[in-house]
């Protein structure tokens, strides 16, 4: 068996590269490289896909989250609750916006933010006289978070629910698309995402006109008319070339989502009898995942990684260390043991080779080698 890569973006390109090249060439010849028809068309298509009123193309998923926080104009001194098991962009934007991140634990069975942990933290912060203004729900690895429960919790306490769907565009839970539960949601078009461009890009989705209006302005340095600035903004535009690429790839998006689900099922069926050495992250009832990664919990992780590498199989760890124990947050006072489910998952999680054009025989070979490692 040839080397099995963790991710091979070229295989997707070869599926529809000619159409992408044609679309990019049209942008180059048109001579409009920012805020043009490609951006407007993509915003309209993706807003319609999710069933929301407004979409704003921005320069990355990170800036999408940041702009949402800035547009909400949270009170000074606000605390924002979010999972510790996520990419650092989710927390760094809270700090950049001038607020304090508060890390909640996860449900180890799903990998996603625990509503129970959020409730407990909220009551604790309230008892300490601290202002809690928002919760960021991340749908990790394409598995929908406990969004219906989080939405109810936030509405009851007049908190903003912000969705980070950077890894989960296209997923559904309780009959709704992720990205439609909170006040606003952010996605990323980074090349490894389910719907991706060939560089950086992202988008904000919302039904709230004021948030839409502010983000449209703030992504342009806060400029409301030529050289007149209503807000402190950023240079947060997405460019026309990236929008043209995403627009073409969106034509194949549902096909690729189906391939992701098929490959995830192939892995699960092949590995299902390896308990207790292997445990799966479980989608919520009534959830339709949009797998961006296929990740499992394993015993003897480092030894397994080395064994698979010798078999020319590349794996990755998302994430080896939780955010609450990262050096950058040492000033917040967290200690090892504070979020036990999160810390346990970081010790056990392993992501296997996974992308839409991974071949059946490659998945079967990975499964075969994992079974061999555990003597099954």
C-alpha positions, 0 to 999 in steps of 0.5 A: 500500500502506498503512503496514506496521507492525513489530507490530500487537497489535490485529489479534490482539485483534480475533480473540478479544477478546470471549473475553478481555473475558469472562474478565477480567470473570469475574476482576473479579467473582470478586474474587480478583486474586492467587494464584487459580484463573486462575494455578493453571489456567495453571500446570497447562496450560503445565506439561502443554504442555511436559511438565514437573512444575512451573510457577510464574507470576511477574511477568515473564520477567526475574524468572523468570530471577532467581528461578531463579538465587536458587533454585539457591543458587550458590556465592559468586563464581560465574561464569555463561556466557551469550550477548552477543547477547541482551536485557539481562535475561539478564545483568542478573539474573546481576549482581542475584543476586550473580554475574559474567556471562561473555559467550560468542560465537555461531554467526553462522549461527544467532544462538545461543550457540556450544557451542564458545565456551562450552567455550573460555571454561569452560576459560579460566576454570577455568585462572584459578581461577574458579568456573563454576556455570551456563550460560544458553542463550537461544533467540533470535528463536524459533530453538532454541539448541544445547540438546542439546549444551549439556545434555551439556556441562553435565552432564559438568561438573556445571554448571546449564543454565538456559534463557531461552525468553522468545522461543521458547515453543513451539519444539522441537529433537531431539524436545523442547520448548525449556524442558525441557533445563535444570534450569529455564527461564524464559519471558515473557508480555510483549505482543510474545511468542508467548504474551503477556498485556496487560502484564507476566508470566512463568513458571518451568518445572522438574522439580526440586521444591526449585527449585519450592518455593523459587520459590513462596516467594521470589516472595512475599517469601520468606514461608513462613508469615504474617510468617515469612521463610525467604529474601530474596525479591521481590514477584514474583507474576503477577496473575489478570487477566494469567493469564486473558488468557494462558489464553484466548490459549493456545487459539489458540497452536498456530494462531498458531505455524503462522501464524508459521512460514508467514509466515517461510517466505513471507519466506524463499522470497521473499528466498532468491535475494538472496545475498550481500546477504542471509543467513538465520539458519538453524534447527538440524537437527531444530529446529522454530522458534517465530518471535518475530521474522523477522530477516535479515543484510543489507548496507547496512543503514542505507540499506535501513532508510531505503528501506523507511521511505520505502515505509512499512515499519517495521523494527527492529534486535535488537540494535544493540550486543552486551552485552559492549560496553555501558557498564554492563559496562565494568568487566568489561574486554571490548574490541571484537573479543573476540566477533567473530561477535556483533559482526558479527551486530549490524552486520548484523541486521535484523528485518522486520515480523512477527506472526501476522496479518500479511497475505500481500500485506504480506509480498510487498510487503516482499519486493518492496521489498527486492528493488527496493533490491538491484536484483533 
